[in-house]
Amino acid sequence: MEATVIGTGYVGLVVGTCLAGAGNRVTCADVDETKIRRLNAGDVPIYEPGIERLISENLAAGRLRFTTDAAEGIRTADVIFVAVGTPPGEDGLADLDYVRNAARVIGDNLRPDTVVVMKSTVPVGTCERVRAEIARRTDVPFHMCANPEFLKEGDAVGDFLYPDRVVCGVDSEHARQCMEGLYEPFIRSGNPLIFMDIASAELTKYAANAMLAARIGLMNQFAELCEHTGADIERVRRGVGSDPRIGSAFLYAGTGYGGSCLPKDVWAIIRSAEKQGVDLGILRSVAEANDRQTTVLVRKIVRRFGDDLTGLRFALWGLAFKPRTDDMRAAPSRAIAEALRERGAAVVAHDPAAMEQAREFYLGDAVEYAANEYEALDGADALVVVTEWLQYRRPDWSEVAKRMPRPIVFDGRNVFDPDRMASRGYEHYPIGRRQVGPDEIP
């Protein structure tokens, strides 16, 4: 099948590359000339495990190509995926400018009976607006489909190749058959390909992210209660997660959710519902609680050192919003670093993948960047663990002790056990667990 993917961000690259790997001929288009040059040279602009090898293999096999000329790919496509960004506007609603631009290019170059697939996360009704925009520019028949993505950054390739479900909102039998053919290689293990109407498919994506955000938010609030009552959020998590009606996923307390999806999608569905006269009050509380949770470590630091942090130096382990990605969008590390610097502290950071992104787009030279996690500790008054990369979970504690003048750890992802930290002689401030202060060091 001939497929064209408009947009080469996280979603577009994964979709295009994996479809090519299944034997389709895929054109990935983007307006960013620099990005396209890099991709055609085999230089992948994102950190996503497995994607670089797949791109290289499919480029070499001739099944995948990258271009700035979307029109060329549209004119030969059986199916077109719209995978452009939908960033939040000033009002919190999804900004659909890139979607509208894609619709115009599609309308000007469409061939008959093409299936236009909305892969971007968009409010309910967007596919109908895209359909109208295309129809204003062409008389040829075409079909619409809403096919929301459920890709986890850091595991996106595996999520596409082995999906736990695929949701498709279609408007015709032709669109249904097209999507069945595309996804048949990826659902051979029996996981469902779920067909529904377009509006329901659009809302399914937002509803899924909203529920995941609510789980994280609830656990973070229970973690705060644990700190006041002496309960342990990790034990609570295991007890709650063992209930099959609830399950164990997305029940980890920490510094709040971040990334490109949950923060913007939660606010987008809240604002979209308001336009329909519907108040999603529970979800608004989740979003507001998460905004506060991103600086929970700062509040712990201030309680330990005071509000004026002038002259103090903090080592940050982790910049990306989660492990196995370089994505800094809405990463809690940004709010933490900025708050510490506003109080006069110096910040030195390490991350296995995200330091280039942090320096170029987000934090600039406002923080120092260490070559490895241990170098970040040199002269630090405290270690602040923000992202639970695997290499941070079992550090060489003798090396840590040699480099830090004071054994103090603020553990934003509950990586370390409080009792073991106390036995090592460390002050330890986790989330929702026993806080080991200076008076408790053996």
Buried (B, 14 or more C-beta within 10 A) or exposed (E): BBBBBBBBBBBBBBBBBBBBBBEBBBBBBBBBEEBBEBBBEEEBBBBBBBBBEBBBBBBEEEBBBBBEEBBBBBBBBBBBBBBBBBBBBEEBBBBBEBBBBBBBBBBEBBBEBBBBBBBBBBBBBBBBBBBEBBBEBBEEEBBBBBBBBBBEBBBBBBBBBEBEEBBBBBBBEBBBEBBBEBBEBBBEEEEEBEBBEBBBBBBBBBBBBBEBBBBBBBBBBBBBEBBEEEBBBBEBBEEBBEEEEEEEEBBBBBBBBBBBBBBBBBBBBBBBBBEEEEEBEEBBEBBEBBBEBBBBBBEBBBEBBEEEBEEBBBBBBBBBBBBBBBBBBBBBBBBBBBBBBEBEBBBBBBBBBBBEBBBEEBBEEEBBBBEEBBBBBBEBBBBBBBBBBEEBEEBEBEEBBEBBEEBBBBBBBBBBBBEEBBEBEBBBBBBBBBBBBEEEBE
